[in-house]
Each structure stands twice: as C-alpha cells, then as structure tokens.
Amino acid sequence: MLGADLISLAIVPIVITAQRAPEIELPRKVRYRDLYENSPLGVVAATARLAAGRERD
C-alpha cells in the first residue's frame, strides 16, 4: 500500500507541469559520405556487421 501511495505522489509533479509537446520534424536523407564524416567507426562497424550477417545465410 505504501508503495502505491508513493508512486501516486511521484506522478503529481509530472501531471501539473504545463509543457507543450515538441514539434516532430520529418526525417531527412543522409548521404553515406556525410555519415562517414560524422562517425567513421560506426559506418565501418555497421558495414562489417552487414557483411558478416550475409555470410551466415
């Protein structure tokens, strides 16, 4: 019972806060080259993972 009461009290500040929902932007296309410039290790790792996944089929 005490746990339920504490959870109910924890929700009160969230409920009384008046904020607008953020605007949702449409996703934009990202060029492979731009992605590589921002995160070269991520591109290499993702490409290696794709190549490894194809070998198992």
N, C-alpha and C positions, 0 to 999 in steps of 0.2 A: 504494500500500500504506500509506503513512504517513497519507494522508487517512482511510482506512477505520479505522485504529487510533485516530486522534484522535476520530472520530465515536463509535466504540465506547466510548472513555473518557468522552466527554461525556454519555453516557446513564447511566452508573453512578450519579451523584447523584440522578437522577430515579427510578431503579428502587429505590434503597434508602430513599427518603423515604416514610414511612408517613403518609398522609393519607386521610381519608375523603372520598368523593365528595360534592359539595354536593347538598342536597336540591332536587328540582325542584318548583317551585310551579306550580300551574295558572294559566294566563293569565287575567286579569280584564278585563272590558269597560271601556272608557274612553269617557266621554261626549265628544262633539265640543267642547262648551264647555270642559271641563276641559283637553282637549288644546290648545285655542286659548289658554287662560290660561297654560299652561306654555311653549308655543312658537308664538307668533302668526305669525312669519315662516315657520316650517315648514309650518303649515297653509295659509297663503296660497300658498306655493310649490307644495305638493302639489296644491292645488285648481287652480291655474293650469296645472300640467302635465297634469292630467286633462282640463281644458278644451281645451288645445292638442292633445292626443292624439286627441280626438274629432273635431276639425276635419279631420284627415288621412284619416279613413276614408271 
